[in-house]
Amino acid sequence: TPAFDNTYSMALDGVDDYVNCGANSSLQPTTGITLSTWFMIPTGSLHYSADTLISQDHIPYGGLYNGYYMEVTIGSNGYLYSKFSLGNGTAETKVTKNTSSVGAPLDVAHTWYHLCGTWDGSDMTLYINGVSLGTTAFSGPITYDASEETFIGKRGHNQSDYFVGSIDEVSVFNVGKNATEVADIYNSGVPTDLTGETGLAGWWRMGEEATWNGSKWTLIDQSSSSNDAESVNMVEADRESNTP
């Protein structure tokens, strides 16, 4: 996939900023999924609370675990801890890994990373910068509360785990991409044009194709699903010229 122009990302404050992508069923795939996003955590953000990149889930209650989420945390050792989670209605299955396994401590100021979680109908795999961090089996299908919205930058219903830092090129696929396809999306650290990619259900460029109406950003979904998203508690200056 050829490189293309990528000028903007969105900065989130970790307090109450997030993006609402709506409750469209196209963002609730059941038999396969790939979540992909670029992110950068600013220097000095050493903490142990989870920062959610993307989520489509709600608080587990009555033994129910629905939807998906992907999040990151920085440990006291300076390594990035990543989690990719899926729910089948009764249990949560997750891949949780730190980047020491691929020699990638988060010790460089303002470093962009690409995180990708996939499930091909049998195995969940988590990738950082195109390299697998680990795989675990998941018995689907993924289940959902159909009324729940998909969020960028926070967890689901009545939860927080707000992300602090910059997010760019967020996408959801309704198929599980293989290792070669994930490496192509990562593209050696250069975001790629996802137009025409198999299974693309949502793609928000986090600045490109965005409009400001005086109180919020509208982020145009570049897939065919028309899941346009809106910023919440964000300001015009949160679109920044800072990209992978």
MIDOSE-1310 file (N, C-alpha, C; in nm, 2 decimals, decimal comma, always signed):
residues 244
tpaf	+0,09/-0,12/+0,00/+0,00/+0,00/+0,00/+0,09/+0,12/+0,00; +0,07/+0,22/-0,09/+0,15/+0,33/-0,10/+0,14/+0,43/+0,02; +0,24/+0,50/+0,05/+0,23/+0,61/+0,15/+0,14/+0,72/+0,10; +0,09/+0,80/+0,19/+0,00/+0,91/+0,15/+0,02/+1,02/+0,25
dnty	-0,04/+1,13/+0,22/-0,03/+1,25/+0,30/-0,10/+1,23/+0,44; -0,02/+1,26/+0,55/-0,08/+1,25/+0,68/-0,02/+1,37/+0,76; -0,11/+1,47/+0,78/-0,07/+1,60/+0,84/-0,11/+1,62/+0,98; -0,22/+1,56/+1,02/-0,27/+1,59/+1,16/-0,30/+1,47/+1,24
smal	-0,30/+1,49/+1,37/-0,35/+1,39/+1,47/-0,43/+1,47/+1,57; -0,49/+1,40/+1,66/-0,57/+1,46/+1,77/-0,51/+1,44/+1,90; -0,50/+1,54/+1,98/-0,44/+1,54/+2,12/-0,55/+1,53/+2,22; -0,54/+1,43/+2,31/-0,64/+1,41/+2,41/-0,57/+1,43/+2,55
dgvd	-0,65/+1,49/+2,64/-0,59/+1,54/+2,77/-0,59/+1,44/+2,88; -0,65/+1,32/+2,86/-0,65/+1,22/+2,97/-0,74/+1,25/+3,08; -0,82/+1,36/+3,07/-0,92/+1,40/+3,18/-1,06/+1,37/+3,14; -1,10/+1,43/+3,02/-1,24/+1,40/+2,98/-1,25/+1,41/+2,82
dyvn	-1,14/+1,42/+2,75/-1,15/+1,42/+2,61/-1,17/+1,28/+2,55; -1,26/+1,28/+2,45/-1,27/+1,15/+2,37/-1,35/+1,18/+2,24; -1,36/+1,07/+2,16/-1,43/+1,08/+2,03/-1,54/+0,98/+2,03; -1,66/+1,01/+2,00/-1,78/+0,92/+2,00/-1,80/+0,89/+1,85
cgan	-1,79/+0,76/+1,82/-1,81/+0,71/+1,68/-1,95/+0,65/+1,66; -2,04/+0,66/+1,77/-2,18/+0,61/+1,75/-2,19/+0,47/+1,78; -2,32/+0,42/+1,77/-2,35/+0,28/+1,80/-2,39/+0,20/+1,68; -2,33/+0,23/+1,56/-2,37/+0,17/+1,44/-2,32/+0,02/+1,44
sslq	-2,41/-0,07/+1,40/-2,38/-0,21/+1,41/-2,26/-0,25/+1,32; -2,22/-0,17/+1,22/-2,10/-0,21/+1,14/-1,98/-0,21/+1,22; -1,98/-0,14/+1,34/-1,86/-0,14/+1,43/-1,87/-0,24/+1,54; -1,96/-0,34/+1,52/-1,98/-0,45/+1,61/-1,97/-0,59/+1,54
pttg	-1,85/-0,61/+1,48/-1,83/-0,74/+1,41/-1,83/-0,86/+1,51; -1,87/-0,97/+1,47/-1,89/-1,09/+1,56/-1,80/-1,20/+1,53; -1,75/-1,22/+1,40/-1,68/-1,34/+1,37/-1,53/-1,32/+1,34; -1,49/-1,19/+1,33/-1,35/-1,16/+1,31/-1,34/-1,01/+1,33
itls	-1,22/-0,96/+1,37/-1,20/-0,82/+1,40/-1,05/-0,78/+1,39; -1,02/-0,66/+1,35/-0,89/-0,60/+1,36/-0,91/-0,46/+1,40; -0,84/-0,42/+1,51/-0,83/-0,28/+1,56/-0,69/-0,23/+1,53; -0,68/-0,11/+1,48/-0,55/-0,05/+1,44/-0,55/+0,10/+1,48
twfm	-0,44/+0,14/+1,54/-0,43/+0,28/+1,57/-0,28/+0,32/+1,59; -0,25/+0,44/+1,57/-0,12/+0,50/+1,60/-0,14/+0,59/+1,73; -0,04/+0,59/+1,81/-0,05/+0,67/+1,93/+0,08/+0,72/+1,98; +0,08/+0,83/+2,06/+0,21/+0,88/+2,12/+0,17/+0,93/+2,26
iptg	+0,24/+0,88/+2,36/+0,22/+0,92/+2,50/+0,33/+1,02/+2,53; +0,30/+1,14/+2,58/+0,40/+1,25/+2,61/+0,49/+1,21/+2,72; +0,61/+1,27/+2,71/+0,71/+1,25/+2,82/+0,65/+1,29/+2,95; +0,69/+1,22/+3,06/+0,64/+1,25/+3,19/+0,51/+1,19/+3,23
slhy	+0,45/+1,10/+3,14/+0,32/+1,04/+3,17/+0,34/+0,90/+3,23; +0,44/+0,88/+3,31/+0,45/+0,75/+3,38/+0,34/+0,73/+3,48; +0,27/+0,63/+3,46/+0,15/+0,60/+3,54/+0,11/+0,45/+3,53; +0,02/+0,41/+3,61/-0,02/+0,27/+3,61/-0,17/+0,26/+3,57
sadt	-0,24/+0,36/+3,55/-0,38/+0,35/+3,50/-0,38/+0,32/+3,36; -0,49/+0,25/+3,31/-0,50/+0,22/+3,17/-0,54/+0,34/+3,09; -0,49/+0,35/+2,97/-0,53/+0,45/+2,88/-0,59/+0,38/+2,76; -0,72/+0,40/+2,74/-0,79/+0,33/+2,63/-0,78/+0,40/+2,50
lisq	-0,74/+0,33/+2,40/-0,73/+0,38/+2,26/-0,86/+0,37/+2,19; -0,93/+0,25/+2,19/-1,06/+0,24/+2,13/-1,14/+0,13/+2,21; -1,27/+0,15/+2,22/-1,35/+0,06/+2,29/-1,49/+0,05/+2,24; -1,55/-0,07/+2,25/-1,69/-0,09/+2,22/-1,74/-0,19/+2,32
dhip	-1,76/-0,15/+2,45/-1,80/-0,24/+2,55/-1,87/-0,17/+2,66; -1,92/-0,24/+2,76/-1,98/-0,18/+2,88/-1,93/-0,24/+3,01; -1,96/-0,18/+3,12/-1,92/-0,24/+3,25/-1,97/-0,38/+3,26; -1,89/-0,48/+3,29/-1,94/-0,62/+3,31/-2,03/-0,62/+3,43
yggl	-2,15/-0,68/+3,41/-2,24/-0,69/+3,52/-2,32/-0,82/+3,50; -2,36/-0,89/+3,60/-2,43/-1,01/+3,59/-2,36/-1,12/+3,51; -2,22/-1,11/+3,51/-2,14/-1,21/+3,44/-2,13/-1,18/+3,29; -2,18/-1,06/+3,25/-2,17/-1,03/+3,10/-2,05/-0,96/+3,07
yngy	-1,98/-1,00/+2,96/-1,86/-0,93/+2,91/-1,88/-0,92/+2,76; -1,91/-0,80/+2,71/-1,94/-0,77/+2,57/-1,83/-0,68/+2,50; -1,82/-0,70/+2,37/-1,75/-0,61/+2,29/-1,60/-0,62/+2,29; -1,53/-0,51/+2,27/-1,38/-0,51/+2,26/-1,32/-0,38/+2,31
ymev	-1,20/-0,39/+2,35/-1,12/-0,26/+2,37/-0,97/-0,29/+2,36; -0,90/-0,18/+2,34/-0,75/-0,19/+2,33/-0,69/-0,07/+2,41; -0,60/-0,10/+2,49/-0,55/+0,00/+2,58/-0,40/-0,01/+2,61; -0,34/+0,09/+2,66/-0,19/+0,09/+2,69/-0,17/+0,15/+2,83
tigs	-0,06/+0,11/+2,89/-0,01/+0,16/+3,02/+0,14/+0,17/+3,02; +0,20/+0,26/+3,09/+0,34/+0,27/+3,10/+0,38/+0,22/+3,24; +0,47/+0,12/+3,24/+0,51/+0,06/+3,37/+0,63/+0,14/+3,43; +0,66/+0,10/+3,56/+0,77/+0,17/+3,62/+0,90/+0,14/+3,56
ngyl	+0,91/+0,03/+3,48/+1,03/+0,00/+3,41/+1,05/+0,07/+3,28; +0,95/+0,16/+3,25/+0,95/+0,24/+3,12/+0,90/+0,16/+3,00; +0,86/+0,04/+3,02/+0,80/-0,04/+2,91/+0,65/-0,01/+2,89; +0,61/-0,02/+2,77/+0,47/-0,01/+2,73/+0,40/-0,14/+2,75
yskf	+0,29/-0,14/+2,83/+0,21/-0,25/+2,85/+0,08/-0,23/+2,77; +0,05/-0,33/+2,68/-0,06/-0,32/+2,59/-0,16/-0,43/+2,62; -0,29/-0,40/+2,60/-0,40/-0,50/+2,62/-0,50/-0,49/+2,50; -0,54/-0,61/+2,45/-0,64/-0,63/+2,35/-0,74/-0,73/+2,41
slgn	-0,87/-0,69/+2,42/-0,97/-0,77/+2,49/-1,09/-0,79/+2,41; -1,15/-0,91/+2,42/-1,28/-0,94/+2,35/-1,37/-1,01/+2,45; -1,50/-0,99/+2,44/-1,60/-1,05/+2,52/-1,70/-1,13/+2,44; -1,74/-1,25/+2,49/-1,83/-1,34/+2,42/-1,96/-1,35/+2,50
gtae	-1,99/-1,26/+2,59/-2,11/-1,26/+2,67/-2,10/-1,31/+2,81; -2,01/-1,41/+2,82/-1,99/-1,47/+2,96/-1,85/-1,45/+3,01; -1,75/-1,42/+2,93/-1,61/-1,41/+2,97/-1,54/-1,31/+2,89; -1,43/-1,25/+2,95/-1,34/-1,16/+2,88/-1,21/-1,24/+2,85
tkvt	-1,17/-1,24/+2,73/-1,04/-1,29/+2,69/-0,95/-1,18/+2,64; -0,82/-1,18/+2,69/-0,74/-1,07/+2,66/-0,59/-1,12/+2,63; -0,53/-1,04/+2,55/-0,38/-1,05/+2,53/-0,32/-0,93/+2,60; -0,24/-0,95/+2,70/-0,18/-0,84/+2,78/-0,03/-0,87/+2,77
knts	+0,05/-0,78/+2,72/+0,19/-0,80/+2,70/+0,27/-0,67/+2,72; +0,39/-0,68/+2,76/+0,48/-0,56/+2,76/+0,58/-0,57/+2,65; +0,63/-0,46/+2,61/+0,71/-0,46/+2,48/+0,85/-0,50/+2,50; +0,89/-0,55/+2,63/+1,02/-0,59/+2,65/+1,06/-0,71/+2,56
svga	+0,95/-0,79/+2,52/+0,97/-0,91/+2,44/+1,02/-0,87/+2,30; +1,00/-0,75/+2,25/+1,05/-0,71/+2,12/+1,15/-0,59/+2,14; +1,20/-0,57/+2,26/+1,31/-0,47/+2,28/+1,26/-0,33/+2,25; +1,14/-0,29/+2,30/+1,09/-0,16/+2,27/+1,05/-0,09/+2,39
pldv	+1,14/-0,05/+2,48/+1,11/+0,04/+2,60/+1,06/+0,17/+2,55; +0,96/+0,23/+2,62/+0,91/+0,36/+2,59/+1,00/+0,46/+2,66; +1,12/+0,48/+2,61/+1,22/+0,56/+2,67/+1,26/+0,68/+2,58; +1,19/+0,70/+2,47/+1,22/+0,81/+2,38/+1,10/+0,91/+2,38
ahtw	+1,14/+1,03/+2,41/+1,03/+1,13/+2,42/+0,95/+1,14/+2,29; +0,82/+1,14/+2,30/+0,73/+1,17/+2,19/+0,75/+1,06/+2,08; +0,75/+0,94/+2,11/+0,77/+0,83/+2,02/+0,63/+0,78/+1,97; +0,61/+0,77/+1,84/+0,49/+0,72/+1,79/+0,50/+0,56/+1,78
yhlc	+0,39/+0,50/+1,82/+0,38/+0,35/+1,81/+0,25/+0,31/+1,73; +0,26/+0,20/+1,67/+0,14/+0,14/+1,60/+0,10/+0,02/+1,68; -0,03/+0,02/+1,72/-0,08/-0,10/+1,80/-0,20/-0,16/+1,72; -0,20/-0,29/+1,71/-0,30/-0,36/+1,63/-0,34/-0,49/+1,70
gtwd	-0,47/-0,51/+1,72/-0,52/-0,63/+1,77/-0,61/-0,70/+1,67; -0,59/-0,83/+1,65/-0,66/-0,91/+1,55/-0,72/-1,03/+1,62; -0,84/-1,08/+1,56/-0,90/-1,21/+1,59/-0,95/-1,26/+1,46; -0,90/-1,38/+1,43/-0,94/-1,44/+1,30/-1,05/-1,55/+1,31
gsdm	-1,12/-1,55/+1,42/-1,22/-1,65/+1,45/-1,18/-1,76/+1,54; -1,04/-1,76/+1,56/-0,99/-1,86/+1,66/-0,89/-1,80/+1,75; -0,79/-1,73/+1,69/-0,68/-1,68/+1,77/-0,68/-1,52/+1,77; -0,65/-1,47/+1,89/-0,63/-1,32/+1,91/-0,48/-1,30/+1,91
tlyi	-0,44/-1,19/+1,84/-0,30/-1,16/+1,84/-0,28/-1,01/+1,86; -0,18/-0,97/+1,93/-0,15/-0,83/+1,96/-0,02/-0,79/+1,90; -0,02/-0,68/+1,82/+0,10/-0,64/+1,75/+0,15/-0,50/+1,79; +0,28/-0,48/+1,81/+0,33/-0,34/+1,83/+0,43/-0,32/+1,71
ngvs	+0,41/-0,21/+1,64/+0,50/-0,18/+1,52/+0,52/-0,30/+1,43; +0,41/-0,37/+1,41/+0,41/-0,48/+1,31/+0,46/-0,61/+1,36; +0,51/-0,61/+1,49/+0,57/-0,74/+1,55/+0,47/-0,80/+1,65; +0,45/-0,93/+1,64/+0,36/-0,99/+1,73/+0,41/-0,99/+1,88
lgtt	+0,32/-0,95/+1,97/+0,36/-0,96/+2,11/+0,31/-1,09/+2,18; +0,21/-1,15/+2,11/+0,16/-1,28/+2,17/+0,02/-1,31/+2,11; -0,02/-1,43/+2,13/-0,14/-1,49/+2,08/-0,21/-1,57/+2,18; -0,35/-1,56/+2,18/-0,42/-1,65/+2,27/-0,55/-1,69/+2,20
afsg	-0,61/-1,80/+2,24/-0,73/-1,85/+2,17/-0,85/-1,78/+2,23; -0,95/-1,75/+2,15/-1,08/-1,69/+2,19/-1,19/-1,76/+2,12; -1,29/-1,81/+2,21/-1,40/-1,87/+2,15/-1,52/-1,77/+2,14; -1,55/-1,74/+2,01/-1,65/-1,64/+1,98/-1,79/-1,70/+1,98
pity	-1,88/-1,62/+1,92/-1,86/-1,49/+1,86/-1,85/-1,38/+1,96; -1,80/-1,26/+1,92/-1,80/-1,14/+2,00/-1,95/-1,10/+2,02; -1,99/-1,07/+2,14/-2,12/-1,02/+2,17/-2,12/-0,88/+2,20; -2,24/-0,81/+2,19/-2,25/-0,67/+2,21/-2,38/-0,63/+2,28
dase	-2,38/-0,52/+2,35/-2,50/-0,45/+2,38/-2,51/-0,35/+2,27; -2,61/-0,38/+2,18/-2,63/-0,30/+2,06/-2,64/-0,15/+2,08; -2,68/-0,11/+2,20/-2,70/+0,04/+2,22/-2,57/+0,11/+2,26; -2,46/+0,03/+2,28/-2,34/+0,09/+2,33/-2,26/+0,16/+2,21
etfi	-2,20/+0,27/+2,24/-2,13/+0,34/+2,14/-1,98/+0,30/+2,13; -1,92/+0,33/+2,02/-1,77/+0,30/+2,00/-1,70/+0,43/+2,04; -1,60/+0,42/+2,12/-1,53/+0,54/+2,17/-1,38/+0,53/+2,13; -1,32/+0,64/+2,09/-1,18/+0,66/+2,08/-1,13/+0,74/+2,20
gkrg	-1,04/+0,69/+2,28/-0,98/+0,77/+2,39/-1,04/+0,75/+2,52; -1,14/+0,65/+2,54/-1,19/+0,62/+2,67/-1,26/+0,48/+2,66; -1,29/+0,42/+2,78/-1,36/+0,30/+2,78/-1,51/+0,32/+2,77; -1,58/+0,21/+2,77/-1,72/+0,21/+2,74/-1,81/+0,27/+2,85
hnqs	-1,93/+0,23/+2,85/-2,04/+0,28/+2,92/-2,00/+0,32/+3,07; -2,02/+0,44/+3,10/-1,99/+0,49/+3,24/-1,85/+0,46/+3,29; -1,76/+0,44/+3,21/-1,62/+0,41/+3,25/-1,54/+0,53/+3,21; -1,41/+0,53/+3,25/-1,32/+0,64/+3,22/-1,20/+0,59/+3,14
dyfv	-1,09/+0,57/+3,21/-0,96/+0,53/+3,14/-0,93/+0,61/+3,02; -0,94/+0,74/+3,04/-0,91/+0,84/+2,93/-0,77/+0,83/+2,89; -0,75/+0,84/+2,76/-0,61/+0,84/+2,70/-0,55/+0,98/+2,71; -0,42/+0,99/+2,74/-0,35/+1,11/+2,74/-0,24/+1,10/+2,63
gsid	-0,24/+1,19/+2,54/-0,14/+1,19/+2,43/-0,21/+1,21/+2,30; -0,14/+1,17/+2,19/-0,19/+1,19/+2,05/-0,23/+1,06/+1,99; -0,34/+1,06/+1,91/-0,39/+0,94/+1,84/-0,41/+0,98/+1,70; -0,38/+0,88/+1,61/-0,39/+0,91/+1,47/-0,43/+0,78/+1,40
evsv	-0,50/+0,79/+1,28/-0,53/+0,68/+1,19/-0,59/+0,56/+1,27; -0,71/+0,58/+1,32/-0,78/+0,47/+1,39/-0,87/+0,40/+1,29; -0,87/+0,26/+1,30/-0,95/+0,18/+1,21/-1,00/+0,06/+1,27; -1,12/+0,01/+1,22/-1,18/-0,11/+1,27/-1,21/-0,19/+1,14
fnvg	-1,18/-0,32/+1,15/-1,21/-0,41/+1,04/-1,30/-0,52/+1,09; -1,38/-0,58/+1,00/-1,47/-0,69/+1,04/-1,41/-0,82/+1,01; -1,28/-0,83/+0,98/-1,20/-0,95/+0,96/-1,07/-0,94/+1,04; -1,02/-1,06/+1,07/-0,89/-1,07/+1,14/-0,78/-1,07/+1,04
knat	-0,70/-0,96/+1,04/-0,59/-0,95/+0,94/-0,47/-1,04/+0,99; -0,40/-1,10/+0,89/-0,29/-1,19/+0,92/-0,16/-1,10/+0,94; -0,05/-1,17/+0,98/+0,07/-1,10/+1,02/+0,12/-1,01/+0,90; +0,11/-1,06/+0,78/+0,16/-0,99/+0,66/+0,08/-0,87/+0,64
evad	-0,05/-0,88/+0,66/-0,14/-0,76/+0,64/-0,12/-0,66/+0,75; -0,10/-0,70/+0,87/-0,07/-0,61/+0,98/+0,06/-0,53/+0,95; +0,16/-0,60/+0,90/+0,29/-0,54/+0,87/+0,27/-0,44/+0,76; +0,18/-0,47/+0,66/+0,16/-0,37/+0,55/+0,09/-0,25/+0,60
iyns	+0,00/-0,26/+0,70/-0,07/-0,14/+0,76/+0,04/-0,06/+0,84; +0,13/-0,13/+0,91/+0,23/-0,06/+0,98/+0,33/+0,01/+0,89; +0,36/-0,06/+0,78/+0,44/+0,00/+0,67/+0,57/+0,06/+0,71; +0,64/-0,01/+0,80/+0,77/+0,04/+0,85/+0,77/+0,18/+0,91
gvpt	+0,65/+0,21/+0,98/+0,64/+0,33/+1,05/+0,58/+0,45/+0,98; +0,52/+0,42/+0,86/+0,46/+0,52/+0,78/+0,31/+0,49/+0,76; +0,21/+0,56/+0,81/+0,07/+0,53/+0,79/+0,04/+0,51/+0,65; -0,06/+0,42/+0,62/-0,09/+0,39/+0,48/-0,23/+0,42/+0,44
dltg	-0,26/+0,43/+0,32/-0,40/+0,45/+0,27/-0,47/+0,32/+0,28; -0,58/+0,32/+0,35/-0,66/+0,20/+0,38/-0,77/+0,18/+0,28; -0,79/+0,28/+0,19/-0,90/+0,27/+0,09/-0,90/+0,14/+0,02; -1,01/+0,07/+0,02/-1,03/-0,06/-0,05/-0,98/-0,18/+0,02
etgl	-0,93/-0,16/+0,15/-0,89/-0,27/+0,23/-1,00/-0,36/+0,27; -0,98/-0,49/+0,26/-1,09/-0,59/+0,29/-1,14/-0,57/+0,43; -1,27/-0,56/+0,45/-1,33/-0,56/+0,58/-1,33/-0,43/+0,65; -1,29/-0,32/+0,59/-1,28/-0,19/+0,65/-1,42/-0,15/+0,69
agww	-1,44/-0,13/+0,83/-1,57/-0,10/+0,88/-1,58/+0,04/+0,94; -1,46/+0,10/+0,97/-1,45/+0,23/+1,02/-1,31/+0,28/+1,01; -1,29/+0,41/+0,97/-1,15/+0,46/+0,96/-1,16/+0,61/+0,98; -1,10/+0,66/+1,09/-1,10/+0,80/+1,12/-0,96/+0,85/+1,12
rmge	-0,93/+0,95/+1,04/-0,79/+0,99/+1,01/-0,75/+1,09/+1,12; -0,84/+1,13/+1,21/-0,80/+1,20/+1,33/-0,74/+1,34/+1,30; -0,80/+1,41/+1,20/-0,76/+1,54/+1,16/-0,78/+1,57/+1,02; -0,73/+1,48/+0,93/-0,76/+1,50/+0,79/-0,91/+1,47/+0,77
eatw	-0,97/+1,54/+0,68/-1,12/+1,53/+0,65/-1,20/+1,56/+0,78; -1,16/+1,65/+0,86/-1,23/+1,69/+0,98/-1,28/+1,83/+0,97; -1,39/+1,86/+1,04/-1,44/+2,00/+1,04/-1,47/+2,04/+1,18; -1,45/+2,17/+1,20/-1,47/+2,23/+1,34/-1,59/+2,32/+1,32
ngsk	-1,69/+2,31/+1,41/-1,82/+2,39/+1,40/-1,82/+2,50/+1,51; -1,72/+2,52/+1,58/-1,72/+2,62/+1,68/-1,72/+2,56/+1,82; -1,76/+2,43/+1,83/-1,77/+2,36/+1,96/-1,72/+2,22/+1,96; -1,71/+2,16/+1,84/-1,66/+2,02/+1,84/-1,61/+1,99/+1,70
wtli	-1,53/+1,88/+1,69/-1,48/+1,83/+1,57/-1,57/+1,72/+1,52; -1,60/+1,72/+1,39/-1,66/+1,61/+1,32/-1,55/+1,54/+1,24; -1,53/+1,41/+1,27/-1,43/+1,33/+1,20/-1,50/+1,24/+1,10; -1,47/+1,26/+0,98/-1,54/+1,18/+0,87/-1,49/+1,04/+0,86
dqss	-1,58/+0,94/+0,87/-1,54/+0,80/+0,85/-1,50/+0,78/+0,70; -1,38/+0,74/+0,68/-1,33/+0,72/+0,54/-1,36/+0,58/+0,49; -1,43/+0,49/+0,57/-1,48/+0,37/+0,51/-1,61/+0,39/+0,44; -1,67/+0,28/+0,40/-1,80/+0,29/+0,33/-1,92/+0,29/+0,43
ssnd	-1,89/+0,28/+0,56/-1,99/+0,26/+0,66/-2,05/+0,39/+0,71; -1,99/+0,50/+0,68/-2,05/+0,64/+0,72/-2,07/+0,65/+0,87; -1,97/+0,61/+0,94/-1,97/+0,62/+1,09/-1,90/+0,75/+1,13; -1,95/+0,86/+1,09/-1,88/+0,99/+1,12/-1,88/+1,01/+1,27
aesv	-1,77/+1,06/+1,33/-1,76/+1,07/+1,47/-1,75/+1,21/+1,52; -1,78/+1,24/+1,65/-1,77/+1,37/+1,70/-1,69/+1,38/+1,83; -1,61/+1,48/+1,84/-1,52/+1,50/+1,96/-1,61/+1,54/+2,07; -1,57/+1,51/+2,19/-1,64/+1,55/+2,32/-1,54/+1,61/+2,41
nmve	-1,57/+1,73/+2,46/-1,48/+1,81/+2,55/-1,35/+1,85/+2,49; -1,34/+1,85/+2,36/-1,22/+1,89/+2,30/-1,23/+2,03/+2,24; -1,11/+2,09/+2,21/-1,11/+2,23/+2,16/-1,05/+2,22/+2,02; -1,06/+2,34/+1,95/-1,01/+2,34/+1,81/-0,86/+2,31/+1,80
adre	-0,78/+2,36/+1,90/-0,64/+2,34/+1,90/-0,60/+2,19/+1,93; -0,69/+2,11/+1,96/-0,66/+1,97/+1,98/-0,62/+1,89/+1,85; -0,66/+1,95/+1,74/-0,60/+1,90/+1,61/-0,47/+1,96/+1,59; -0,36/+1,87/+1,59/-0,23/+1,92/+1,59/-0,15/+1,86/+1,47
sntp	-0,05/+1,94/+1,44/+0,05/+1,89/+1,33/+0,16/+1,81/+1,39; +0,12/+1,69/+1,42/+0,21/+1,59/+1,49/+0,17/+1,45/+1,45; +0,25/+1,39/+1,37/+0,21/+1,26/+1,31/+0,32/+1,16/+1,30; +0,29/+1,03/+1,29/+0,40/+0,93/+1,27/+0,48/+0,96/+1,15
